[in-house]
Amino acid sequence: MKKKRKKYEELTIRDDFMFGKVLRHPGRCRKLLEIILGIKIKEVVFLEDQNSLNPDYAAKGIRLDIYLEDSGNTVYNVEMQTENTGELPERGRYYQAVMDIHMIEEGADYSALKKSYIIFICTFDLFGGGRHVYHFENLCREDPEIRLNDGTEKIFLNMKGGKDAEAALEDAGEELRNLLKYFESTVPQDAYTRELEEAVTAAREHREWRQEYMKLEVMRWDMRREGRMEGEKAKLISLVYRKALKGKTPQEIAEDLEEDAGEVKRIYDVVVRYLPDYEPEKILEELMPICSKF
């Protein structure tokens, strides 16, 4: 099912764009971390220039919702996650690796790596344990009392809980319970969540953020459209190849597939040069500039 493009005025705290803007406030974000971690934090500084991280030209870059550092030399990444894509633990692993690369300068000692937290605030129970909080750190399998102490920790928050949600909440204090309830319902539960919701309301009137969101959405939809176009074209190329391999003519193939004869002929002329081998990437690369379909 195609996703509907969300209007800016429809955004809530659960949308990553709005979440990132509202929590861009040092006081609000510091309070968020204190509630989640159950600790006091003196001061936070946003790492603006590293909001988008790319380890090198050949690697997959990442864009972080919230990326900041506190006065105690600890780095935090906080993400709002509304869809269970099935690879969140692996994403956390990759985020950690990219953050580490950006934390340490070339030639520096590994001890220069800072303590770090990666926090995912999820609208679903990723692990199915009915808990609202899942903390992970590296422990010894043979003796769980022994910690690796590599300075990394990953936290997954679950807004909904499981069948025994109230019992599971015993591992969460009142402020965290209120925070999770607010994220789930967008209805303020206390003074802090009211402050967050008021910030969301004010953000909806922010003209520059509205324009930024619209530009980002256009870029995202263009990327999705290009991906769909390439996927559809690759599928047609595969079908033409299979029929050409059986000795069918371009006209016969076009009739079989109920596709435009001219388009099929252009694909056929390239495909037959690769027969009997099939190299889809090369064929697609050669065809993209000359195919008009899609």
Salt bridges, closest charged atoms under 4 A:
GLU9 OE1 - ARG210 NH1 3.07
ASP15 OD2 - LYS6 NZ 2.96
GLU34 OE2 - ARG30 NH1 3.31
GLU48 OE1 - ARG24 NH2 2.95
GLU69 OE2 - LYS114 NZ 2.91
GLU83 OE1 - LYS3 NZ 3.09
GLU87 OE2 - ARG91 NH2 2.91
GLU137 OE2 - ARG147 NE 3.33
ASP171 OD2 - ARG131 NH2 2.51
GLU175 OE2 - LYS31 NZ 3.01
GLU184 OE2 - LYS160 NZ 3.71
GLU212 OE1 - LYS21 NZ 2.97
GLU217 OE2 - ARG220 NH1 2.98
ASP256 OD2 - LYS243 NZ 3.74
ASP256 OD2 - LYS248 NZ 2.44
GLU259 OE1 - LYS293 NZ 3.07
GLU263 OE2 - LYS233 NZ 3.65
GLU263 OE1 - ARG266 NH2 2.97
ASP269 OD2 - LYS265 NZ 2.89
GLU279 OE1 - LYS282 NZ 2.98
GLU286 OE2 - ARG273 NH2 1.87
